[in-house]
Amino acid sequence: MGCDSPIDAYRRKLEERAGELWDAARLEALTVYLGPVEKITAKGPKTYEYYFASWKMGDKVVNKYIGSPRKMTREAATAKARKLKAEALGL
């Protein structure tokens, strides 16, 4: 039968929308935080802070370096983290 009922068309539309919302929710499920990094210099140890992001992929936690807080805001770090996660998920 080549003719779909209006209910079937509506169901397909809802399933497509649910898939889009699921992908968007997966990108939102990440944590951006400032992490201390200690570097040993000639004058002694020095502690710097950098933005990192973490999220779960399966059973593993992925941690990624995002950048320096001197060069970007928290919002920019979050946007970059979402982009990296989207690449990792293949979205």
Backbone bond lengths (Angstrom), bond angles and torsions (degrees), N, CA, C in turn:
res aa  C-N    CA-C-N  psi(-1)  N-CA   C-N-CA  omega(-1)  CA-C   N-CA-C  phi
1 M - - - 1.439 - - 1.526 109.05 -
2 G 1.303 117.32 123.84 1.446 121.60 -176.60 1.519 114.13 -88.30
3 C 1.319 117.43 -7.85 1.465 120.56 -175.85 1.524 109.94 -102.25
4 D 1.331 116.64 122.78 1.464 121.29 176.69 1.518 108.91 -91.79
5 S 1.294 114.28 145.83 1.459 118.46 176.12 1.529 108.90 -77.08
6 P 1.322 116.64 159.49 1.473 119.38 178.41 1.539 111.87 -59.83
7 I 1.297 117.29 -30.06 1.464 120.76 179.25 1.528 110.50 -67.41
8 D 1.350 117.14 -42.45 1.462 120.28 178.41 1.529 111.35 -64.68
9 A 1.328 117.09 -40.49 1.468 120.70 178.53 1.522 110.12 -63.94
10 Y 1.321 116.38 -41.31 1.471 120.88 179.35 1.528 110.13 -66.28
11 R 1.321 117.56 -39.30 1.459 121.88 179.09 1.532 110.50 -63.11
12 R 1.330 116.53 -44.03 1.471 120.03 178.29 1.531 111.42 -62.51
13 K 1.332 115.24 -40.56 1.461 120.24 178.66 1.529 110.84 -62.80
14 L 1.320 117.41 -42.09 1.462 121.27 178.79 1.531 111.59 -67.21
15 E 1.327 117.26 -39.32 1.463 120.58 178.48 1.530 111.13 -64.78
16 E 1.328 116.49 -38.81 1.459 120.62 177.94 1.529 110.56 -65.04
17 R 1.323 116.42 -43.29 1.477 121.21 178.63 1.527 110.48 -64.55
18 A 1.321 117.46 -38.93 1.465 120.95 178.61 1.523 110.79 -63.49
19 G 1.325 117.38 -38.68 1.462 120.73 176.82 1.518 112.02 -63.26
20 E 1.340 116.51 -41.14 1.465 120.56 178.03 1.527 110.78 -63.91
21 L 1.334 116.74 -42.81 1.462 120.41 179.32 1.527 111.41 -66.38
22 W 1.333 117.34 -36.02 1.455 121.20 178.85 1.528 110.15 -64.10
23 D 1.338 117.91 -43.89 1.460 121.32 178.23 1.525 110.94 -63.18
24 A 1.338 117.07 -41.04 1.466 120.59 179.19 1.533 110.35 -65.04
25 A 1.319 117.51 -40.08 1.460 121.08 179.28 1.522 110.87 -66.32
26 R 1.319 117.75 -36.53 1.471 120.65 178.05 1.521 110.97 -63.48
27 L 1.327 118.00 -35.75 1.466 120.88 178.86 1.529 111.74 -72.52
28 E 1.326 116.95 -27.66 1.462 120.57 -179.98 1.521 112.33 -78.27
29 A 1.322 118.25 -20.66 1.462 122.16 -175.29 1.525 110.08 -83.50
30 L 1.325 115.47 73.23 1.457 120.73 175.64 1.526 108.54 -148.43
31 T 1.331 115.62 162.57 1.451 121.92 -179.53 1.520 109.15 -122.32
32 V 1.328 116.39 128.16 1.461 121.89 175.63 1.527 106.41 -110.85
33 Y 1.329 116.46 128.94 1.464 120.00 -176.79 1.528 110.36 -146.28
34 L 1.339 114.89 159.89 1.459 121.79 174.78 1.518 107.90 -90.52
35 G 1.314 115.54 123.69 1.452 119.81 -179.65 1.515 110.75 -117.13
36 P 1.332 116.95 137.26 1.464 119.58 178.36 1.528 110.83 -77.47
37 V 1.325 116.08 138.67 1.457 122.42 176.05 1.520 106.78 -128.25
38 E 1.317 116.52 125.38 1.459 120.59 -179.38 1.519 109.71 -98.87
39 K 1.337 115.13 129.25 1.456 120.52 177.91 1.521 108.33 -117.88
40 I 1.314 115.43 138.90 1.452 121.40 178.17 1.530 107.97 -91.52
41 T 1.323 116.23 119.30 1.456 121.57 179.17 1.525 109.21 -114.69
42 A 1.311 116.70 176.31 1.465 121.16 179.70 1.536 110.85 -64.09
43 K 1.315 116.81 -29.38 1.462 121.09 179.91 1.524 112.51 -88.14
44 G 1.304 116.89 -2.46 1.463 120.48 -179.24 1.516 111.04 121.86
45 P 1.330 116.89 178.40 1.469 119.97 -178.17 1.533 112.23 -68.50
46 K 1.298 114.76 141.79 1.461 121.85 178.33 1.520 107.65 -132.34
47 T 1.319 116.52 136.04 1.464 121.41 -178.66 1.528 109.79 -104.85
48 Y 1.326 115.05 128.35 1.463 122.81 176.73 1.519 108.18 -117.13
49 E 1.328 115.74 161.17 1.464 120.54 175.34 1.527 108.67 -117.55
50 Y 1.318 114.78 139.26 1.463 122.06 177.92 1.513 109.18 -134.91
51 Y 1.342 115.77 154.78 1.464 120.57 173.59 1.522 109.22 -79.36
52 F 1.311 115.34 134.76 1.455 123.46 173.47 1.516 107.66 -128.80
53 A 1.315 116.27 157.33 1.462 121.96 175.29 1.521 108.30 -129.70
54 S 1.310 115.85 146.67 1.458 119.61 175.91 1.527 109.10 -138.88
55 W 1.331 114.52 146.67 1.451 122.01 176.44 1.516 108.09 -156.15
56 K 1.328 115.26 164.59 1.459 120.15 -179.95 1.514 110.35 -98.09
57 M 1.326 114.44 137.10 1.463 121.76 171.21 1.521 105.78 -127.32
58 G 1.314 115.54 102.40 1.459 119.75 -175.17 1.513 109.40 71.37
59 D 1.327 116.71 -125.13 1.454 121.12 179.29 1.525 112.41 -95.57
60 K 1.313 118.09 -2.08 1.464 121.78 -175.34 1.522 111.01 -105.42
61 V 1.333 114.75 150.24 1.459 121.36 174.54 1.522 107.75 -100.85
62 V 1.321 116.03 128.35 1.459 122.52 179.52 1.525 107.86 -101.03
63 N 1.327 117.04 126.85 1.462 122.86 176.29 1.519 108.19 -115.51
64 K 1.328 116.07 129.77 1.466 120.81 -178.36 1.525 110.16 -130.11
65 Y 1.341 115.13 140.70 1.456 121.77 172.11 1.515 107.85 -74.41
66 I 1.339 117.03 133.49 1.459 121.45 -178.97 1.530 111.33 -106.89
67 G 1.334 117.63 -49.70 1.458 119.04 179.51 1.513 112.37 161.96
68 S 1.314 115.02 -176.29 1.453 122.81 -177.71 1.529 110.50 -87.19
69 P 1.335 117.57 138.35 1.472 118.81 176.35 1.535 112.59 -68.75
70 R 1.324 116.99 -14.43 1.467 120.04 175.51 1.521 111.32 -72.69
71 K 1.323 116.49 -26.52 1.464 120.83 -174.73 1.527 114.17 -104.12
72 M 1.351 117.25 -11.05 1.469 119.03 -179.07 1.517 110.85 -150.06
73 T 1.320 114.62 155.41 1.461 120.88 176.09 1.526 109.47 -84.92
74 R 1.322 115.85 171.38 1.466 119.66 177.63 1.526 111.02 -64.15
75 E 1.326 116.78 -36.57 1.464 120.44 179.09 1.528 110.83 -64.74
76 A 1.340 116.64 -41.40 1.461 120.18 178.02 1.530 110.57 -66.32
77 A 1.332 116.78 -37.16 1.466 120.34 177.45 1.524 110.74 -64.86
78 T 1.322 116.81 -40.18 1.468 120.54 178.37 1.521 110.71 -65.46
79 A 1.326 117.48 -41.56 1.469 120.86 178.26 1.531 110.81 -63.11
80 K 1.322 116.79 -42.15 1.466 120.33 178.92 1.528 110.31 -65.95
81 A 1.326 117.16 -37.83 1.462 121.09 178.70 1.531 111.14 -64.69
82 R 1.326 117.01 -40.92 1.475 120.33 177.82 1.525 110.37 -63.66
83 K 1.328 116.51 -38.93 1.463 120.46 178.57 1.534 110.48 -63.91
84 L 1.337 116.53 -44.95 1.467 120.41 178.52 1.531 111.35 -63.06
85 K 1.329 116.65 -39.76 1.454 119.75 179.32 1.524 111.12 -67.53
86 A 1.328 116.99 -39.61 1.460 120.27 178.11 1.524 110.61 -61.90
87 E 1.322 117.44 -40.33 1.466 121.19 176.47 1.522 110.87 -64.15
88 A 1.334 115.84 -41.41 1.477 119.84 -179.02 1.527 111.34 -66.67
89 L 1.335 117.03 -35.16 1.461 120.91 179.97 1.531 112.55 -83.95
90 G 1.314 116.61 -13.54 1.451 120.58 -178.04 1.506 113.93 76.62
91 L 1.329 116.52 31.79 1.480 120.66 179.45 1.517 111.01 -93.68
